[in-house]
Amino acid sequence: MLSLLSRLDAGFARLSRLLLIFLCLFLTGLMATAVFLRYGLDQAFPAIEEISILTGLWLYFIAMVLVTRERSHLTGGIMELLNLTPKQRTLIKAFNDLVGLTVICFFGFYATKYLLFIMKINRASTNLGWPTALWVSAAVAGFTLMALYKLRDLFSHSNTYSQYDNKSLHARDAVLKESQ
């Protein structure tokens, strides 16, 4: 079962990276088209702005999920400067993950509450007439997946690092979990 979950997670990460590439290219094309229409042809196409906001939201939240998955958030690296025992490092990491999970759940709760409200009133976008739930669902999906990865992190602390820690600094005495 664990092997299946690992393969699904790796597949999700590959799919997310491909989506990020596609969304970045698509957003770039949208912006280039909008600039050309506005300044080249002196025409405005307001729907492009709605589509670009929708694309940007999904891009941001997919990227946030990947950053949470790989534990590659920007950090100050202060723990690396301090002479802490492995147990102290583990406690600090667990505390940080608990705070992060709390914040993610807080924002996820209100994003879900807002999504339910938007769906209840059946709100639509101004120019395209698309359901506004498409925009808000990016936040709900992102916060849900980030919470799942933070929950994983909360219960996987030791003085080791794993395949998910490939971008962060590590203590000299930490060892790769897969090599043990």
TIDOKOL-617827 format. One record per residue (C-alpha): residue number from 1; chain; x, y, z. Coordinates in nm, 2 decimals, padded with zeros to 4 digits. Example, Ala and Ser with C-alpha at 12.3 -4.5 7.8 and 13.67 -1.06 7.14 Angstrom:
<recs>
(rec 1 'A' (01.23 -00.45 00.78))
(rec 2 'A' (01.37 -00.11 00.71))
</recs>
This chain:
<recs>
(rec 1 'A' (00.00 00.00 00.00))
(rec 2 'A' (00.28 00.24 00.09))
(rec 3 'A' (00.45 00.16 -00.25))
(rec 4 'A' (00.13 00.25 -00.43))
(rec 5 'A' (00.10 00.58 -00.24))
(rec 6 'A' (00.46 00.66 -00.32))
(rec 7 'A' (00.41 00.59 -00.69))
(rec 8 'A' (00.09 00.80 -00.69))
(rec 9 'A' (00.27 01.08 -00.51))
(rec 10 'A' (00.56 01.07 -00.76))
(rec 11 'A' (00.31 01.07 -01.05))
(rec 12 'A' (00.12 01.36 -00.90))
(rec 13 'A' (00.45 01.55 -00.87))
(rec 14 'A' (00.53 01.49 -01.24))
(rec 15 'A' (00.18 01.59 -01.34))
(rec 16 'A' (00.20 01.91 -01.13))
(rec 17 'A' (00.53 02.01 -01.28))
(rec 18 'A' (00.40 01.96 -01.63))
(rec 19 'A' (00.09 02.16 -01.54))
(rec 20 'A' (00.31 02.44 -01.41))
(rec 21 'A' (00.51 02.45 -01.73))
(rec 22 'A' (00.19 02.46 -01.94))
(rec 23 'A' (00.02 02.72 -01.72))
(rec 24 'A' (00.33 02.94 -01.73))
(rec 25 'A' (00.35 02.92 -02.11))
(rec 26 'A' (-00.03 02.98 -02.14))
(rec 27 'A' (-00.02 03.28 -01.91))
(rec 28 'A' (00.27 03.42 -02.10))
(rec 29 'A' (00.08 03.38 -02.42))
(rec 30 'A' (-00.23 03.54 -02.27))
(rec 31 'A' (-00.03 03.84 -02.15))
(rec 32 'A' (00.14 03.88 -02.49))
(rec 33 'A' (-00.19 03.87 -02.67))
(rec 34 'A' (-00.35 04.12 -02.43))
(rec 35 'A' (-00.06 04.36 -02.48))
(rec 36 'A' (-00.07 04.32 -02.86))
(rec 37 'A' (-00.45 04.37 -02.87))
(rec 38 'A' (-00.44 04.67 -02.64))
(rec 39 'A' (-00.14 04.86 -02.77))
(rec 40 'A' (-00.10 04.71 -03.13))
(rec 41 'A' (-00.47 04.71 -03.24))
(rec 42 'A' (-00.61 04.95 -02.98))
(rec 43 'A' (-00.87 04.68 -02.88))
(rec 44 'A' (-00.94 04.54 -02.54))
(rec 45 'A' (-01.06 04.19 -02.47))
(rec 46 'A' (-01.17 04.18 -02.11))
(rec 47 'A' (-01.21 03.81 -02.10))
(rec 48 'A' (-00.83 03.77 -02.13))
(rec 49 'A' (-00.80 03.93 -01.79))
(rec 50 'A' (-01.04 03.69 -01.63))
(rec 51 'A' (-00.87 03.39 -01.79))
(rec 52 'A' (-00.53 03.52 -01.68))
(rec 53 'A' (-00.64 03.55 -01.32))
(rec 54 'A' (-00.79 03.20 -01.33))
(rec 55 'A' (-00.46 03.07 -01.48))
(rec 56 'A' (-00.25 03.26 -01.23))
(rec 57 'A' (-00.45 03.13 -00.93))
(rec 58 'A' (-00.42 02.76 -01.04))
(rec 59 'A' (-00.05 02.82 -01.11))
(rec 60 'A' (00.02 02.97 -00.77))
(rec 61 'A' (-00.16 02.70 -00.58))
(rec 62 'A' (-00.01 02.41 -00.77))
(rec 63 'A' (00.33 02.57 -00.71))
(rec 64 'A' (00.26 02.61 -00.34))
(rec 65 'A' (00.16 02.24 -00.32))
(rec 66 'A' (00.48 02.14 -00.48))
(rec 67 'A' (00.69 02.36 -00.25))
(rec 68 'A' (00.51 02.21 00.05))
(rec 69 'A' (00.56 01.86 -00.09))
(rec 70 'A' (00.94 01.90 -00.14))
(rec 71 'A' (00.99 02.11 00.18))
(rec 72 'A' (01.16 02.38 -00.03))
(rec 73 'A' (01.01 02.68 00.14))
(rec 74 'A' (01.25 02.98 00.19))
(rec 75 'A' (01.41 02.96 00.53))
(rec 76 'A' (01.66 03.16 00.71))
(rec 77 'A' (01.88 02.86 00.79))
(rec 78 'A' (01.91 02.97 01.15))
(rec 79 'A' (01.88 02.61 01.27))
(rec 80 'A' (02.19 02.52 01.07))
(rec 81 'A' (02.39 02.79 01.25))
(rec 82 'A' (02.30 02.67 01.60))
(rec 83 'A' (02.46 02.38 01.77))
(rec 84 'A' (02.14 02.18 01.85))
(rec 85 'A' (02.10 01.82 01.93))
(rec 86 'A' (01.91 01.60 01.69))
(rec 87 'A' (01.61 01.59 01.93))
(rec 88 'A' (01.60 01.97 01.95))
(rec 89 'A' (01.61 01.99 01.57))
(rec 90 'A' (01.32 01.74 01.55))
(rec 91 'A' (01.11 01.93 01.81))
(rec 92 'A' (01.17 02.27 01.63))
(rec 93 'A' (01.08 02.11 01.29))
(rec 94 'A' (00.77 01.95 01.44))
(rec 95 'A' (00.66 02.28 01.59))
(rec 96 'A' (00.71 02.46 01.26))
(rec 97 'A' (00.51 02.20 01.08))
(rec 98 'A' (00.23 02.22 01.34))
(rec 99 'A' (00.22 02.60 01.31))
(rec 100 'A' (00.22 02.57 00.93))
(rec 101 'A' (-00.06 02.31 00.94))
(rec 102 'A' (-00.27 02.53 01.16))
(rec 103 'A' (-00.23 02.83 00.93))
(rec 104 'A' (-00.31 02.62 00.62))
(rec 105 'A' (-00.62 02.47 00.79))
(rec 106 'A' (-00.74 02.81 00.90))
(rec 107 'A' (-00.72 02.95 00.55))
(rec 108 'A' (-00.85 02.63 00.40))
(rec 109 'A' (-01.15 02.64 00.62))
(rec 110 'A' (-01.24 02.99 00.51))
(rec 111 'A' (-01.17 02.92 00.14))
(rec 112 'A' (-01.40 02.62 00.17))
(rec 113 'A' (-01.67 02.82 00.34))
(rec 114 'A' (-01.64 03.09 00.07))
(rec 115 'A' (-01.65 02.82 -00.21))
(rec 116 'A' (-01.98 02.68 -00.06))
(rec 117 'A' (-02.12 03.03 -00.04))
(rec 118 'A' (-02.02 03.11 -00.40))
(rec 119 'A' (-02.18 02.78 -00.52))
(rec 120 'A' (-02.49 02.85 -00.32))
(rec 121 'A' (-02.56 03.18 -00.49))
(rec 122 'A' (-02.43 03.05 -00.82))
(rec 123 'A' (-02.21 03.35 -00.88))
(rec 124 'A' (-02.06 03.38 -01.23))
(rec 125 'A' (-01.77 03.59 -01.37))
(rec 126 'A' (-01.84 03.92 -01.53))
(rec 127 'A' (-01.72 03.88 -01.89))
(rec 128 'A' (-01.71 03.50 -01.95))
(rec 129 'A' (-02.01 03.40 -01.73))
(rec 130 'A' (-01.81 03.11 -01.59))
(rec 131 'A' (-01.88 02.99 -01.24))
(rec 132 'A' (-01.67 03.18 -00.99))
(rec 133 'A' (-01.62 02.85 -00.81))
(rec 134 'A' (-01.35 02.77 -01.07))
(rec 135 'A' (-01.14 03.05 -00.92))
(rec 136 'A' (-01.21 02.97 -00.55))
(rec 137 'A' (-01.16 02.59 -00.60))
(rec 138 'A' (-00.80 02.66 -00.68))
(rec 139 'A' (-00.75 02.78 -00.32))
(rec 140 'A' (-00.95 02.49 -00.17))
(rec 141 'A' (-00.76 02.23 -00.37))
(rec 142 'A' (-00.43 02.39 -00.29))
(rec 143 'A' (-00.49 02.43 00.08))
(rec 144 'A' (-00.62 02.07 00.10))
(rec 145 'A' (-00.31 01.92 -00.06))
(rec 146 'A' (-00.08 02.14 00.14))
(rec 147 'A' (-00.25 02.03 00.46))
(rec 148 'A' (-00.20 01.67 00.36))
(rec 149 'A' (00.17 01.72 00.29))
(rec 150 'A' (00.22 01.92 00.62))
(rec 151 'A' (00.04 01.63 00.80))
(rec 152 'A' (00.29 01.39 00.64))
(rec 153 'A' (00.58 01.62 00.75))
(rec 154 'A' (00.44 01.64 01.11))
(rec 155 'A' (00.48 01.27 01.16))
(rec 156 'A' (00.80 01.21 00.97))
(rec 157 'A' (01.06 01.39 01.17))
(rec 158 'A' (01.39 01.24 01.28))
(rec 159 'A' (01.74 01.35 01.23))
(rec 160 'A' (01.73 01.22 00.87))
(rec 161 'A' (01.62 01.37 00.54))
(rec 162 'A' (01.44 01.19 00.27))
(rec 163 'A' (01.38 01.22 -00.10))
(rec 164 'A' (01.14 01.51 -00.03))
(rec 165 'A' (01.41 01.72 00.12))
(rec 166 'A' (01.61 01.76 -00.19))
(rec 167 'A' (01.64 02.14 -00.19))
(rec 168 'A' (01.69 02.24 00.17))
(rec 169 'A' (02.00 02.26 00.39))
(rec 170 'A' (02.07 01.98 00.62))
(rec 171 'A' (02.27 01.93 00.93))
(rec 172 'A' (02.61 01.76 00.90))
(rec 173 'A' (02.50 01.47 01.12))
(rec 174 'A' (02.17 01.41 00.92))
(rec 175 'A' (02.17 01.10 00.70))
(rec 176 'A' (01.96 01.01 00.40))
(rec 177 'A' (01.67 00.80 00.53))
(rec 178 'A' (01.68 00.57 00.23))
(rec 179 'A' (02.04 00.48 00.29))
(rec 180 'A' (01.97 00.34 00.64))
</recs>
